[in-house]
Amino acid sequence: MLIATAVPAERDAVARAVSASPPEHRSAYDCVAVGVGPAAAAAGTAIALTTAALRGEPYDLVVSAGIGGGFQPEAPVGSVVVADAILAADLGAETGEGFLSVTDLGFGTAEHTPPPALVRLAATVTGARTGTVLTVSTVTGSAHRAAELRYRHPRAAAEAMEGFGVAEAASAHGVPVLEVRAVSNAVGPRDRAAWRIGDALAALTAAFGALVPVLVLPAEESP
């Protein structure tokens, strides 16, 4: 399984959980920092997937993992969110009537859906909330923008910058994807003093400590 994070600090938080697991579990995971933002995430994930396929050891699952902003009050700081939908929130066009997604424009898809049984399993073992995780190219920094996103995406639980890019690369390779986010800050007015990055990284390690032993693709999907 490939675990793709944006930056080394997130990769290392996940790797600590993997390293603490039994040897038979450790060998099943590769943790890679693929870069910040959807484009870098897609490119880095695609390179990792292609390299693995060329050496005859293709991945069975890709996990986009890291920290992100949580929509309040559903996803408080320090909590974990597992995406049941991965959505590109700002990929599209602004019009006089409002925002049109790339799907609305007929140019592709703006959303990927992780395997529902896998989402349920991940949420159960980690105690995470489930919901839509938005992928944005610009982190939300105002109450107005937060409200706009919630209006357009009522099920949004968190936002980050890489999930959709990772999912696009996984989809191109025919590999299922999962997204796991630990919340470091509230989505809204930008207040660096209120961010709890250390707490979020610790929550990410704890989540993967629970996930590593059980993160396998279900043999069958529930209806």
KOLZAKOL-338365 format. One line per 4 residues: their letters; for each residue x, y, z of C-alpha. Coordinates in pm, whole numbers, plus 50000, padded with zeros to 5 digits. Last residue first. Layout:
BEGIN
a> X:Y:Z ~ ...
! end
This chain:
BEGIN
psee> 47542:49690:49905 ~ 47848:49589:50110 ~ 48160:49558:49904 ~ 48333:49223:49896
aplv> 48682:49100:49978 ~ 48745:49413:50181 ~ 49072:49588:50097 ~ 49319:49575:50381
lvpv> 49396:49835:50642 ~ 49358:49622:50955 ~ 49696:49617:51129 ~ 49802:49959:50993
lagf> 49480:50140:51080 ~ 49501:50162:51459 ~ 49859:50293:51466 ~ 49758:50492:51161
aatl> 49508:50687:51367 ~ 49754:50735:51653 ~ 50019:50875:51420 ~ 49766:51113:51265
aala> 49650:51223:51611 ~ 50011:51302:51702 ~ 50044:51501:51380 ~ 49727:51690:51469
dgir> 49850:51770:51820 ~ 50179:51901:51681 ~ 49998:52110:51422 ~ 49768:52277:51671
waar> 49676:52600:51490 ~ 49532:52877:51706 ~ 49835:53105:51676 ~ 49822:53064:51298
drpg> 49484:53237:51283 ~ 49339:53242:50931 ~ 48966:53310:50951 ~ 48775:52993:50864
vans> 48834:52618:50855 ~ 48932:52527:51210 ~ 49286:52406:51267 ~ 49507:52097:51294
varv> 49251:51830:51203 ~ 49387:51484:51128 ~ 49302:51376:50775 ~ 49261:51029:50620
elvp> 49187:50983:50249 ~ 49132:50644:50083 ~ 49198:50542:49723 ~ 49129:50242:49501
vgha> 49380:50157:49224 ~ 49289:50160:48854 ~ 49610:50338:48758 ~ 49433:50652:48635
saae> 49211:50634:48943 ~ 49513:50634:49175 ~ 49657:50939:49000 ~ 49327:51126:49024
avgf> 49285:51021:49388 ~ 49626:51162:49484 ~ 49537:51491:49315 ~ 49196:51495:49482
gema> 49347:51439:49826 ~ 49627:51697:49807 ~ 49531:52041:49940 ~ 49325:51991:50254
eaaa> 48970:52061:50367 ~ 48755:51892:50629 ~ 48403:51779:50712 ~ 48212:51891:50402
rphr> 47861:51743:50393 ~ 47693:52074:50311 ~ 47918:52133:50006 ~ 47811:52450:49824
yrle> 47685:52623:50136 ~ 47974:52491:50344 ~ 48223:52621:50088 ~ 48060:52964:50086
aarh> 48054:52976:50466 ~ 48426:52899:50484 ~ 48497:53163:50220 ~ 48304:53427:50413
asgt> 48465:53327:50744 ~ 48807:53389:50597 ~ 49135:53208:50538 ~ 49051:52896:50339
vtsv> 49362:52726:50202 ~ 49417:52794:49831 ~ 49446:52500:49592 ~ 49155:52326:49761
tlvt> 49069:51958:49804 ~ 48751:51911:50005 ~ 48706:51613:50235 ~ 48345:51494:50231
gtra> 48233:51313:50541 ~ 48332:51053:50796 ~ 48426:51112:51160 ~ 48705:50908:51303
gtvt> 48699:50661:51591 ~ 49014:50506:51446 ~ 48898:50145:51415 ~ 48544:50235:51311
aalr> 48632:50514:51070 ~ 48881:50295:50883 ~ 48636:50004:50858 ~ 48351:50226:50740
vlap> 48571:50390:50479 ~ 48692:50050:50359 ~ 48336:49926:50321 ~ 48247:50243:50127
ppth> 48534:50209:49876 ~ 48662:50567:49827 ~ 48450:50796:49607 ~ 48622:51043:49377
eatg> 48483:51384:49288 ~ 48540:51670:49043 ~ 48499:51455:48733 ~ 48564:51535:48370
fgld> 48519:51832:48140 ~ 48141:51852:48118 ~ 48117:52198:48273 ~ 47909:52068:48562
tvsl> 48179:51806:48625 ~ 48449:52073:48621 ~ 48247:52245:48891 ~ 48033:52550:48821
fgeg> 48041:52834:49075 ~ 47770:53099:49082 ~ 47503:53246:48854 ~ 47730:53514:48710
teag> 47989:53245:48655 ~ 48301:53120:48833 ~ 48456:52816:48667 ~ 48578:52472:48768
ldaa> 48823:52312:49007 ~ 48774:52496:49338 ~ 48623:52226:49559 ~ 48795:51923:49412
liad> 48609:51653:49606 ~ 48712:51337:49787 ~ 48402:51156:49916 ~ 48368:50915:50210
avvv> 48671:51086:50354 ~ 48802:50972:50691 ~ 48829:51257:50940 ~ 49038:51259:51258
sgvp> 48996:51488:51559 ~ 49264:51707:51712 ~ 49092:52034:51626 ~ 48718:51982:51600
aepq> 48548:51814:51302 ~ 48170:51857:51316 ~ 48166:52192:51494 ~ 48322:52332:51287
fggg> 48472:52243:50951 ~ 48818:52094:51000 ~ 49140:52213:50838 ~ 49409:51969:50738
igas> 49669:51718:50847 ~ 49805:51428:50647 ~ 49714:51117:50454 ~ 49617:51025:50098
vvld> 49600:50646:50101 ~ 49662:50441:49787 ~ 49558:50076:49771 ~ 49658:49755:49595
ypeg> 50002:49879:49489 ~ 50178:49724:49193 ~ 50483:49504:49253 ~ 50610:49408:48906
rlaa> 50900:49654:48903 ~ 50717:49858:48639 ~ 50400:49869:48850 ~ 50586:50004:49153
ttla> 50754:50275:48947 ~ 50423:50372:48786 ~ 50247:50403:49121 ~ 50527:50609:49275
iatg> 50545:50839:48972 ~ 50166:50879:48967 ~ 50166:50969:49337 ~ 50429:51237:49287
aaaa> 50249:51386:48986 ~ 49904:51384:49146 ~ 50033:51529:49474 ~ 50235:51797:49294
apgv> 49926:51903:49100 ~ 49687:51883:49396 ~ 49892:52094:49635 ~ 50203:52029:49843
gvav> 50447:51752:49756 ~ 50464:51372:49724 ~ 50595:51276:50068 ~ 50607:50896:50044
cdya> 50520:50618:50291 ~ 50543:50260:50161 ~ 50344:49997:50347 ~ 50313:49617:50335
srhe> 50656:49544:50486 ~ 50560:49712:50812 ~ 50264:49477:50863 ~ 50463:49153:50859
ppsa> 50728:49321:51074 ~ 50479:49398:51355 ~ 50375:49766:51393 ~ 50579:50039:51560
svar> 50750:50131:51232 ~ 50413:50181:51062 ~ 50296:50416:51336 ~ 50615:50618:51321
avad> 50592:50618:50941 ~ 50258:50800:50959 ~ 50404:51088:51159 ~ 50717:51078:50941
reap> 50513:51123:50623 ~ 50326:51413:50782 ~ 50651:51587:50879 ~ 50798:51502:50535
vata> 50534:51705:50348 ~ 50228:51636:50132 ~ 50150:51278:50229 ~ 50102:50968:50015
ilm> 50060:50625:50176 ~ 50115:50350:49920 ~ 50000:50000:50000
! end
